[in-house]
Amino acid sequence: MTDTVTRAAEVLKGHRESIDRLDAILIYTLGERFKHTQAVGKLKAEHDLPPSDPAREATQIARLEDLASRADLDPNFAKKLLNFIIAEVIQHHKKHQK
């Protein structure tokens, strides 16, 4: 291999290692987030509160869109991701309802 190709392979390897670490961080962070949302779901069920809170969801979406913009991430992607997560959380909350 030429020096340029060898260097490119090293840089690629470094990026992929960073991606792998970040993927692990994302998964563990989502796991922690779901522990808290499950606790919220149980609390809501115990107090006969609805599984979804549209006002809270709208506030969270706006907050994450702003964070995404500041992080040079497409705000629409952040919104889609949060909507996906919220839908999953609501399904968990509904399971706790009586």
C-alpha positions in Angstrom: 0.0 0.0 0.0 1.1 3.5 -0.6 1.7 5.9 2.2 -1.5 7.8 1.3 -3.6 4.7 1.3 -2.1 3.6 4.6 -2.7 7.0 6.2 -6.3 7.0 4.9 -6.9 3.5 6.3 -5.6 4.7 9.7 -7.8 7.8 9.7 -10.8 5.6 8.7 -10.0 3.2 11.5 -9.9 6.1 14.0 -13.3 7.4 12.8 -14.9 4.0 13.0 -13.6 3.5 16.5 -15.1 6.9 17.5 -18.4 5.9 15.9 -18.4 2.6 17.8 -17.8 4.4 21.1 -20.5 7.0 20.4 -23.0 4.2 19.4 -22.3 2.6 22.8 -22.9 5.9 24.5 -26.2 6.4 22.7 -27.4 2.9 23.6 -26.5 3.2 27.3 -27.9 6.8 27.4 -31.2 5.6 25.9 -31.2 2.8 28.4 -30.9 5.3 31.3 -33.6 7.5 29.7 -36.0 4.6 29.4 -35.4 3.7 33.1 -36.7 7.1 34.0 -39.6 7.1 31.5 -40.7 3.7 32.9 -40.7 5.1 36.4 -42.8 8.1 35.1 -45.2 5.6 33.4 -45.6 3.7 36.7 -46.2 6.9 38.6 -48.8 8.1 36.0 -50.6 4.8 36.2 -50.7 4.9 40.0 -52.2 8.4 39.9 -54.5 7.8 36.9 -52.7 10.3 34.8 -52.8 10.0 31.0 -49.9 8.2 29.3 -49.1 11.1 27.1 -48.5 14.8 27.8 -48.8 16.7 24.6 -47.6 20.0 26.1 -44.5 18.4 27.6 -43.8 16.6 24.3 -44.1 19.9 22.3 -41.7 21.6 24.8 -39.2 18.7 24.5 -39.4 18.7 20.7 -38.7 22.5 20.6 -35.9 22.1 23.1 -34.2 19.3 21.1 -34.6 21.1 17.8 -32.8 24.1 19.3 -30.1 21.8 20.7 -29.7 20.1 17.3 -29.3 23.4 15.6 -26.6 24.4 18.0 -24.9 21.0 17.5 -24.9 21.3 13.7 -27.5 18.5 13.5 -30.6 18.7 11.3 -33.4 19.8 13.6 -35.9 17.7 11.6 -33.8 14.6 12.3 -33.8 15.5 16.0 -37.6 15.9 15.9 -38.1 12.6 14.1 -35.8 10.8 16.6 -37.6 12.3 19.6 -41.0 11.6 18.1 -39.9 7.9 17.7 -38.7 7.8 21.3 -41.8 9.5 22.6 -44.1 7.0 20.7 -42.1 4.1 22.3 -42.4 5.7 25.8 -46.1 6.2 25.4 -46.5 2.5 24.5 -44.7 1.6 27.7 -46.9 4.0 29.7 -50.0 2.4 28.2 -48.9 -1.0 29.4 -48.8 0.3 33.0 -52.4 1.7 32.8 -55.1 -0.2 34.6 
